[in-house]
Structure formats: C-alpha cells, structure tokens
Amino acid sequence: MRAFRFGFGILLVVVAGWVAVLPARAQSADELAALNRQVGQLYQAGKYGGAIEVGQSALAMAERLHGPDHPEVATTLNNLAGLYESQGRYAEAEPLYKRSLAIAEKALGPDHPSVAATLNNLALLYQSQGRYAEAEPLYKRSLAVAEKALGPDHPHVATTLNNLASLYRSQARYAEAEPLHKRDLAITEKALGPDHPDVATALGNLALLYQSQGRYPEAEPLHKRSLAIAEKALGPDHPEVATTLNNLAELYRAQGRYPEAEPLYKRSLSMREKALGPEHPYVAQTLMNLAELYRADGRTADAEPLYKRSLTIGEKALGLDHPQVATTLNNLALLYRSQGRYAEAEPLYKRSLAVAEKALGPDHPDVATTLMNLADLYRADGRAADAEPLFERAKAIPKFDIKELAILFGTNRQRDGAKQTVAFGGERAEQLVFGHGVVMAGREQVRQRAERRAAGVGMLDKSAAALTSEQVLAIRRIVPQETATSFESVRARLRPQAPGERQAFVFVHGYNVGFEDALKRTAQIAFDLDFSGACLLFTWPSSAALLGYGRDQDSADIAVNYLIEFLDAAARQMPNTRLHFLAHSMGNQVLLGALEKMALRGAGLKGLALGEIILAHPDVDQDRFRQLVKGVKGLGARLTLYMSGDDRALWVSKLLRGTGRAGGEPLIVPGVETIDISGLGTSLWSTNHNVYASNPLLFGDLSRLIAAGQRPPDKRTPVFEAVKTEQGTYWRYRAPVAEVAKR
C-alpha cells in the first residue's frame, strides 16, 4: 500500500495577460480589470467557488465588450480554466484552455509569447491528469516558441524548462529532468540575481528532483539555501517560506528523521494558517503531511484528527470531487486499516476511488494504488472474492509497475478459525503447516527501489534513501497446505536460475511478531535485496503482544524441532540450492537451536548447501550463544553477528533476564564476525531493534554479504573498521567525519 503525499513541487503557471485597447469604452474595460483583480484576490484567499463565479462574469463581460475572438477573451478563458483546474474540474478546464489557445494563435500568431504561455498551461492540466504523452509535446512547443520570441535566457523560458523537468520527474525520467532543472536555475540566477525568490523556487525544485531519486545528501543543502533566500527576500512568515519548510520536512520524513521533520511541519502549518487563513488548501496539505509523519511513527492518535481536519478543509475549499480530497480519503482509510477498523476504512476507500476515477480517469496510477489498498482491505476482512478482481484491475492499469513476491512459509502456529480469511494466531499447533503467501509492492515502492539502486550503483549504502516499509506492502493471498508441495508452486514464480546458481534464503522473526507482519517483513527484505531466489519464512507462534515475552521464550524453544522439519522439507524439494539464513532477535534462538541439533545428528542439512548465516540483534544469553555457535561449527557455517549498544529492546531484555544479550554488546566468539552497528539507529522514537532491515548502509552490507560472501567486513564495507582486543577482533561502524562533526 502506498499513502499518497503532497510533494509541493512548484509548477510555475504563466498566465498570459493582454491590455485592452478600446479607449472609447474605458469604463467597461476598467470594470473588467476590476473583476479580474477580484478573481485573483479570491483565488489567493482560497475562495475558489467565489472566484469561479466572478471569473464567469468576467468572461461574459469580455465577450460582450470585445467579441468572442479577442485576446482579452483568451486571457479570461485561461484564468477561468485555471480556476476549474484548481478544483479538479479538469473536464471543464480543458475546452477553455483549448479555446484560449485557438484565439491567441489566430489573433497573435503561432509564435507569440502568449501562445507559449497557454500551451504551458494546457500541458500542466494534462500533467495533473497523468496524460504525460499529451503534455510533453505541448511543453516542448511552448519552450521553442518562448526561446524564439524572448531569447534562450528569458525567465519565461526558465519557467517552461522547470515544468518540463517536473513532467520528466513524474515519469522517473531523472536523467532528462536534471539538466533542465539546472538550466532553469542558471537562467534565473543570471536574470534575477542569486538572492531572488525565483532562485529559491528553482533551487527547491532541483532539490525535489534529488529527493525523488533518494539523493538526500545533495537535496538537503539546496533546500536549506532555498529557505535562506526565501526568508531573506520575503520575510520569515511568507507562505513561500512555509512551502520550503514543508519540503525540507518531507526530506527528513523520507529519511526517517522524524524529530527534525516535526517542528518544520508545525512551523509551516502555523505560518500558512496565519498568512492564508485556517481553511486554505495549503493548510490542508501541511496537515496531511504532518498526519503522515505521525502515522509512519505509530502515533495514530495524533494523526487521525489532522487527517479529518485536512479532509474538511479540502472538501470545503476544493469541492467534494477534487483529487486532493481523494488523497486525504485514501490516507485516512490507510490509518483505519492499520488499526483494524475495516468498517470505517471501506467507505473511505470507495469514495476515494470514485473521486480519483472521475478526476484522473480509470487508468491513472493513483487509481491503481487505491484499488490495491481496497483489495488488501477485502482480503484482510476475509472477502477474497471481492479482493481478487481489484488486484487484477490494478495490475492491468498501464504504467502501474507492480512486483509480486511469493513467500513460502512453514509454521507451527494454529490456524485462527474465528476469522473468515486465512489467518494464523499465536497459539501453538502440534504439526507443521506449509503454505505460500503472495505479497505485492506497488508503483511507488518499485520506483523507489530503482532509485536507490541507481543512486547507489547497486550499493544501497551510497544512498540515504529509506528502505521499503513493510507497512506499505499488500498481502494478496495466503494459501496453507499440509505438505511441502507448495515449494514447487513458489519456485515456478521465480526468475530462471542456472543449476549451479540456485539461491534461497530463510527468515526467522523475533518476539512480538504476528503472522502477517512476519510475511510482510520477509517480502520487504527480499524486495529490497532484489533477491531472485526462493524466499522462505519460518514463523513460530509468537503471541504478538508486548506482555507475551515469557510465553514467546517458551514458544521459541518449542519451535526448534518444527524448523528442522521445515528445513528437511526444503532440502528434499530444492536440491542443489544454496541456503542463506537471516534471524532476528529471539528468532536467533530458534535458528541456532535447530542448526545445533542438525549438526549433532550428523546428517547436516541433507543436501542443502549452507550460504551465509546472519544473526541480527540476537536476544540470546551470551553464554548460550557461545554454546550454540560451537555446536553449529560442524556444519561449516559462516556466521555474521550484527549487534548494537543502542538497541533499547535488548536493554530491557537484559534487565528482565539479568544476563547480557548477544545482540547488545560486542561479543567475540571464534567463527563469528561480530559487527557493532551502534550509531546506525539513533532515532529518539525507535527501539533501534530493527536497524538491520531499515538502515540502507547496513542493508547494503547485508546485500553484498549474501551476494558475494566477501570478507572481512572492512573490505566489504569501508565504514566498518577492525577493532583488535585481547580476546580477538570485531568490527564497528565508523561514522564519517562530517557526521561526527554534526553531532
């Protein structure tokens, strides 16, 4: 699932203006000018309904005063079209823009700057609707006309360059967008000076491009320079300053830097309320973004009233059928879905879908996103027959990239018969159940993964882009089976692999994890790794409750034999396959216990070749950990331990258990490469217990470890340095000099 966001990319609309030249009717011309001024005032105040009424009166007066084919009529048509567009009334805006363009071409000639302006505005309309193929030639023609009429270094040329670049950014055509944004910035700086507000806008737009690519270190200084210029030129309380604050906050939110983002959102909100009034659409946008921050941070009680206020403002200011209203409905529904409030979420999704289809057309990617979200709701509510057609329709929408991940699972959880959908709870079963789940990543997640890999040249640690949140993935189906025959159905979905290159990995989750959460986490890891082999999940009966720690400990012990059964089945069904393991938290107890028993029985893994064994944040007694590792040595295992002194969950575990945990302190054990990742997860709002799956730098190391098995860690990932002690060597994260200075 993906939550739509308002990105505040600034598209500079050039509205052509011509001066009436009929001195004999000056009084009427003055009245028309007054009406047009009133339109502008109402628009700036966010009173779009009133602005449209006055705009319609202005059009009637212009036609009466000058006739239907006068340039002044073209101007008024253009302005009225812009008002309709602002309310999402695209079907009404388009013929007005087209009529304005026809009048301007006939009266002024095809190469007049005003023709360029109207072409630009019509292209903006098409871009808003996702009609990119129709928008691009209009932008290009507008640019050619403006360059010929005004010269290549005119500010109006810069405006069209910006808008064309924004179109390319919307299509993820970043290599084409970047030089246009840079040329826009160069022209604007040269024509207007380095401290002009338009330079701040150009800087902000280039920053947004970098932000879209996950090039956050490059985007941040541009946003900050844009903010400094805007504050100096316009004053600290200007709405444009509020916009730049919002954009910088969005950057921080994308990086998970929530404590830095929140005060910027709040300052932006306060400024917009003061400058524009509490019911302006820009206020609704900032409320939405702040609510999204709270939702991502798990602060649902704080998020809900902001969503509701944003929705109320949007409906009143923009109308019930505006795309931004659809966005707000979708995001509020996502909040309710995450809380299990399905009955409240469903009508919101349906209304969001209806509004988006009407405003954007049935094949718009945002329509596909809402379809996927609604389908996910139906599946979770046990309505698979209603969900499947929506999933299929979302997949069929052109340009809606989608990735389906097949996850094979084994579990000794009991089936939850009280639910209509296939579900497994925290109760223990007495037999192993096999099955597979299909998890979907939507267009936004697919695009962001491509950006991370493009920015990092395949090395995620070169990009500050956040990894995929498992919360935004949708489960399409869960199919249980009593035997291991589902291995074959999962393998059939994989990309072809040469016999000597077959790979698979098994994920074993930790304490306080539900079945569906475990399935989504496995999918997120496989998706962000772009793993081409089989993805396996062993999910043991965690009670998925904070107070279930003691019971989970016992359940983990009981699960060891079931994991052995699962691995034996994998060996039979997937011969000649190299198997990698990733265990998290208490799941390390399950994995190491199973491998220890398999080593002791002498038959090893019965045909499976061992790959990497990655032990992330293990919640295992340190002495027991040493014992388990010693027992596993007979398998010829290669073990990597990620531990962190910042892991607050393991602090609590140490306090409860009275003994140090293997994942909380540097632990030197023969045969284990220990990496201290302290400093990679320092969020004030997080336990820092999931850094292995959320930090791009660490995930990049994990990716290369699985792909190539390169050692030692400092050769694989240069920011890890070796630390030699009397007990032996371990590795630790070495923060870059700039990061240390910032702290």
C-alpha positions, 0 to 999 in steps of 0.5 A, spaced: 500 500 500 502 506 498 499 513 502 499 518 497 503 525 499 503 532 497 510 533 494 509 541 493 513 541 487 512 548 484 509 548 477 510 555 475 503 557 471 504 563 466 498 566 465 498 570 459 495 577 460 493 582 454 491 590 455 485 592 452 485 597 447 478 600 446 479 607 449 472 609 447 469 604 452 474 605 458 469 604 463 467 597 461 474 595 460 476 598 467 470 594 470 473 588 467 480 589 470 476 590 476 473 583 476 479 580 474 483 583 480 477 580 484 478 573 481 485 573 483 484 576 490 479 570 491 483 565 488 489 567 493 484 567 499 482 560 497 475 562 495 475 558 489 467 557 488 467 565 489 472 566 484 469 561 479 463 565 479 466 572 478 471 569 473 464 567 469 462 574 469 468 576 467 468 572 461 461 574 459 463 581 460 469 580 455 465 577 450 460 582 450 465 588 450 470 585 445 467 579 441 468 572 442 475 572 438 479 577 442 485 576 446 482 579 452 477 573 451 483 568 451 486 571 457 479 570 461 478 563 458 485 561 461 484 564 468 477 561 468 480 554 466 485 555 471 480 556 476 476 549 474 483 546 474 484 548 481 478 544 483 479 538 479 474 540 474 479 538 469 473 536 464 471 543 464 478 546 464 480 543 458 475 546 452 477 553 455 484 552 455 483 549 448 479 555 446 484 560 449 489 557 445 485 557 438 484 565 439 491 567 441 494 563 435 489 566 430 489 573 433 497 573 435 500 568 431 503 561 432 509 564 435 507 569 440 509 569 447 502 568 449 501 562 445 507 559 449 504 561 455 497 557 454 500 551 451 504 551 458 498 551 461 494 546 457 500 541 458 500 542 466 492 540 466 494 534 462 500 533 467 495 533 473 491 528 469 497 523 468 496 524 460 504 525 460 504 523 452 499 529 451 503 534 455 510 533 453 509 535 446 505 541 448 511 543 453 516 542 448 512 547 443 511 552 448 519 552 450 521 553 442 516 558 441 518 562 448 526 561 446 524 564 439 520 570 441 524 572 448 531 569 447 534 562 450 535 566 457 528 569 458 525 567 465 519 565 461 523 560 458 526 558 465 519 557 467 517 552 461 524 548 462 522 547 470 515 544 468 518 540 463 523 537 468 517 536 473 513 532 467 520 528 466 520 527 474 513 524 474 515 519 469 522 517 473 525 520 467 531 523 472 536 523 467 532 528 462 529 532 468 536 534 471 539 538 466 533 542 465 532 543 472 539 546 472 538 550 466 532 553 469 536 555 475 542 558 471 537 562 467 534 565 473 540 566 477 543 570 471 536 574 470 534 575 477 540 575 481 542 569 486 538 572 492 531 572 488 525 568 490 525 565 483 532 562 485 529 559 491 523 556 487 528 553 482 533 551 487 527 547 491 525 544 485 532 541 483 532 539 490 525 535 489 528 532 483 534 529 488 529 527 493 525 523 488 531 519 486 533 518 494 539 523 493 538 526 500 545 528 501 545 533 495 537 535 496 538 537 503 543 543 502 539 546 496 533 546 500 536 549 506 539 555 501 532 555 498 529 557 505 535 562 506 533 566 500 526 565 501 526 568 508 531 573 506 527 576 500 520 575 503 520 575 510 520 569 515 512 568 515 511 568 507 507 562 505 513 561 500 517 560 506 512 555 509 512 551 502 520 550 503 519 548 510 514 543 508 519 540 503 525 540 507 520 536 512 518 531 507 526 530 506 527 528 513 520 524 513 523 520 507 529 519 511 526 517 517 528 523 521 522 524 524 524 529 530 527 534 525 521 533 520 516 535 526 517 542 528 518 544 520 511 541 519 508 545 525 512 551 523 509 551 516 502 549 518 502 555 523 505 560 518 500 558 512 494 558 517 496 565 519 498 568 512 492 564 508 487 563 513 485 556 517 481 553 511 486 554 505 488 548 501 495 549 503 493 548 510 490 542 508 496 539 505 501 541 511 496 537 515 496 531 511 503 531 511 504 532 518 498 526 519 503 522 515 509 523 519 505 521 525 502 515 522 509 512 519 511 513 527 505 509 530 502 515 533 495 514 530 492 518 535 495 524 533 494 523 526 487 521 525 484 528 527 489 532 522 487 527 517 479 529 518 481 536 519 485 536 512 479 532 509 474 538 511 478 543 509 479 540 502 472 538 501 470 545 503 475 549 499 476 544 493 469 541 492 467 534 494 470 531 487 477 534 487 483 529 487 486 532 493 480 530 497 481 523 494 488 523 497 486 525 504 480 519 503 485 514 501 490 516 507 485 516 512 482 509 510 490 507 510 490 509 518 483 505 519 486 499 516 492 499 520 488 499 526 483 494 524 477 498 523 475 495 516 468 498 517 470 505 517 476 504 512 471 501 506 467 507 505 473 511 505 476 507 500 470 507 495 469 514 495 476 515 494 476 511 488 470 514 485 473 521 486 480 519 483 476 515 477 472 521 475 478 526 476 484 522 473 480 517 469 480 509 470 487 508 468 491 513 472 496 510 477 493 513 483 487 509 481 491 503 481 494 504 488 487 505 491 484 499 488 490 495 491 489 498 498 481 496 497 483 489 495 488 488 501 482 491 505 477 485 502 482 480 503 484 482 510 476 482 512 476 475 509 472 477 502 477 474 497 472 474 492 471 481 492 479 482 493 481 478 487 478 482 481 481 489 484 488 486 484 487 484 477 484 491 475 490 494 478 495 490 475 492 491 468 492 499 469 498 501 464 504 504 467 502 501 474 509 497 475 507 492 480 512 486 483 509 480 486 513 476 491 511 469 493 513 467 500 513 460 502 512 459 509 512 453 514 509 454 521 507 451 527 502 456 529 494 454 529 490 456 524 485 462 527 478 459 525 474 465 528 476 469 522 473 468 515 480 469 511 486 465 512 489 467 518 494 464 523 494 466 531 499 465 536 497 459 539 501 453 538 499 447 533 502 440 534 504 439 526 507 443 521 503 447 516 506 449 509 503 454 505 505 460 500 503 467 501 503 472 495 505 479 497 505 485 492 509 492 492 506 497 488 508 503 483 511 507 488 515 502 492 518 499 485 520 506 483 523 507 489 527 501 489 530 503 482 532 509 485 536 507 490 539 502 486 541 507 481 543 512 486 547 507 489 550 503 483 547 497 486 550 499 493 544 501 497 549 504 502 551 510 497 544 512 498 540 515 504 534 513 501 529 509 506 528 502 505 521 499 503 516 499 509 513 493 510 507 497 512 506 499 505 506 492 502 499 488 500 498 481 502 494 478 496 493 471 498 495 466 503 494 459 501 496 453 507 497 446 505 499 440 509 505 438 505 511 441 502 508 441 495 507 448 495 515 449 494 514 447 487 508 452 486 513 458 489 519 456 485 515 456 478 514 464 480 521 465 480 526 468 475 530 462 471 536 460 475 542 456 472 543 449 476 549 451 479 546 458 481 540 456 485 539 461 491 534 461 497 534 464 503 530 463 510 527 468 515 526 467 522 522 473 526 523 475 533 518 476 539 512 480 538 511 478 531 504 476 528 503 472 522 502 477 517 507 482 519 512 476 519 510 475 511 510 482 510 517 483 513 520 477 509 517 480 502 520 487 504 527 484 505 527 480 499 524 486 495 529 490 497 535 485 496 532 484 489 533 477 491 531 472 485 531 466 489 526 462 493 524 466 499 522 462 505 519 464 512 519 460 518 514 463 523 513 460 530 507 462 534 509 468 537 503 471 541 504 478 538 503 482 544 508 486 548 506 482 555 507 475 551 515 475 552 515 469 557 510 465 553 514 467 546 521 464 550 517 458 551 514 458 544 521 459 541 524 453 544 518 449 542 519 451 535 526 448 534 524 441 532 518 444 527 524 448 523 528 442 522 522 439 519 521 445 515 528 445 513 528 437 511 522 439 507 526 444 503 532 440 502 528 434 499 524 439 494 530 444 492 536 440 491 542 443 489 540 450 492 544 454 496 541 456 503 542 463 506 539 464 513 537 471 516 534 471 524 532 476 528 532 477 535 529 471 539 528 468 532 536 467 533 534 462 538 530 458 534 535 458 528 541 456 532 537 451 536 535 447 530 542 448 526 545 445 533 541 439 533 542 438 525 549 438 526 549 433 532 545 428 528 550 428 523 546 428 517 547 436 516 542 439 512 541 433 507 543 436 501 542 443 502 548 447 501 549 452 507 550 460 504 551 465 509 548 465 516 546 472 519 544 473 526 541 480 527 540 483 534 540 476 537 536 476 544 540 470 546 544 469 553 551 470 551 553 464 554 548 460 550 550 463 544 557 461 545 554 454 546 550 454 540 555 457 535 560 451 537 555 446 536 553 449 529 561 449 527 560 442 524 556 444 519 561 449 516 557 455 517 559 462 516 556 466 521 555 474 521 553 477 528 550 484 527 549 487 534 548 494 537 549 498 544 543 502 542 538 497 541 533 499 547 529 492 546 535 488 548 536 493 554 530 491 557 531 484 555 537 484 559 534 487 565 528 482 565 533 476 564 539 479 568 544 476 563 547 480 557 544 479 550 548 477 544 545 482 540 547 488 545 554 488 546 560 486 542 561 479 543 567 475 540 566 468 539 571 464 534 567 463 527 563 469 528 564 476 525 561 480 530 559 487 527 557 493 532 552 497 528 551 502 534 550 509 531 546 506 525 539 507 529 539 513 533 532 515 532 529 518 539 522 514 537 525 507 535 527 501 539 533 501 534 531 493 534 530 493 527 536 497 524 538 491 520 532 491 515 531 499 515 538 502 515 540 502 507 548 502 509 547 496 513 542 493 508 547 494 503 552 490 507 547 485 508 546 485 500 553 484 498 554 479 504 549 474 501 551 476 494 558 475 494 560 472 501 566 477 501 570 478 507 572 481 512 567 486 513 572 492 512 573 490 505 566 489 504 564 495 507 569 501 508 565 504 514 566 498 518 573 498 521 577 492 525 577 493 532 583 488 535 582 486 543 585 481 547 580 476 546 580 477 538 577 482 533 570 485 531 568 490 527 564 497 528 561 502 524 565 508 523 561 514 522 564 519 517 567 525 519 562 530 517 557 526 521 561 526 527 562 533 526 554 534 526 553 531 532 
